[in-house]
């Protein structure tokens, strides 16, 4: 069952920097789809399309369709606010809001109108546990979030998305600023999370991609070069350019 | 080809350069100290409880300046009431909602132009619009509105700058968690920008409190035997009172002039100190 179907999708920014050309890609539910490739290949643009964060950027042209459960989310009439609750995103650099730890976690729920203290607290505990952060912060939830270490902040950002119980989680190099131990923690967490969520991950290294991928797509200069089920793309790439990138001949 | 300089020569040139720069720095600070020194030395002998809390007597040659102090406080408050909602609102519109366009460029051009208009022109504008056309008469209301219009550019520019200083990543994250743009402004951006906005407002009000020309035709009275009781009353005010006793009253004791200037100076400087305190307090409280 595909959660997301990207159908003939193209995108251009007004300043002509990055773009996506004619992307056709299906994202299966309850699996980790890894999107990798060198910088400027359009990976982030694709992620930011799926929850319409590109609305904030200077996009000059969009064509094609992106279907979430069969509904085209590029349709200007869809409710973008509830789309973003269903499709959460974690960025490469952790950005904690200038609030306490718990207010960061409940921000999305509170903005959506949830006031019930018990429900909010349940969400805090559940999401912190899922992001493997509960042990470290449960006794100082009302402290400023930016007092946490970088690794903790990144897991807080993940927990903040999980608190919303989205359907899809977009992860844009979520471990690029983390030490190897925290990275292992996050990767293990992803394995648990995929039972419940659809995950799209832009890995911070080819190795990370090969560790966690259920499905893999290689992007180069705005084009989808190769797609494979499982991790075969890393060991047995069919396309010359994929092979050159994986073996380190460029990028 | 010129002869190459020796090391010693280059050090000498550097010393002269730094020396000249030091002199310019001292030259800019010196007048400030001289002004304060002169006013304190000349004015402080006339400062007394009676001077602060009493009414002028003997054709303003004696007595106190209470009506002028109260008048300036009222005008400053009135200015704040008018300039804050419009100034902050316009700044939020420009920084958060309006995309760069011919329209916003026009607004910004207007704001810059407003800031460059001489204050006496604001006075005439206030006379025409608020005093005569809207029929508020020479009053605190008309004076506050005039000062409010004059202060707007300062408040808008300072507020917009404070809003733009809030990292864009906060906005992106807030929106990505399903907040509306309005919630993002209200919950994240505005609280972050408040200290900067307040500082801007107080600096603007400070200028308004010390202005003479805009209230000359719109609010200020030469002499009033009692305090204003309604916003439609005229009022005495410190800067105008100072102008009057410095130029219009023969046989005026100079220490009363300087004492009046001292009170105005203390009023304006204490606003400055409050602004600094608010900023550092907010910074210490947030820690993030």
Boltz contact constraints between the chains, C-beta under 6 A:
constraints:
  - contact:
      token1: [A, 53]
      token2: [B, 176]
      max_distance: 6.0
  - contact:
      token1: [A, 81]
      token2: [B, 178]
      max_distance: 6.0
  - contact:
      token1: [A, 84]
      token2: [B, 176]
      max_distance: 6.0
  - contact:
      token1: [A, 84]
      token2: [B, 178]
      max_distance: 6.0
  - contact:
      token1: [A, 85]
      token2: [B, 178]
      max_distance: 6.0
  - contact:
      token1: [A, 89]
      token2: [B, 176]
      max_distance: 6.0
  - contact:
      token1: [A, 95]
      token2: [B, 169]
      max_distance: 6.0
  - contact:
      token1: [A, 95]
      token2: [B, 173]
      max_distance: 6.0
  - contact:
      token1: [A, 97]
      token2: [B, 188]
      max_distance: 6.0
  - contact:
      token1: [A, 98]
      token2: [B, 192]
      max_distance: 6.0
  - contact:
      token1: [A, 98]
      token2: [B, 288]
      max_distance: 6.0
  - contact:
      token1: [A, 107]
      token2: [B, 177]
      max_distance: 6.0
  - contact:
      token1: [A, 108]
      token2: [B, 177]
      max_distance: 6.0
  - contact:
      token1: [A, 108]
      token2: [B, 178]
      max_distance: 6.0
  - contact:
      token1: [A, 111]
      token2: [B, 179]
      max_distance: 6.0
  - contact:
      token1: [A, 111]
      token2: [B, 183]
      max_distance: 6.0
  - contact:
      token1: [A, 112]
      token2: [B, 178]
      max_distance: 6.0
  - contact:
      token1: [A, 144]
      token2: [B, 287]
      max_distance: 6.0
  - contact:
      token1: [A, 144]
      token2: [B, 288]
      max_distance: 6.0
  - contact:
      token1: [A, 146]
      token2: [B, 288]
      max_distance: 6.0
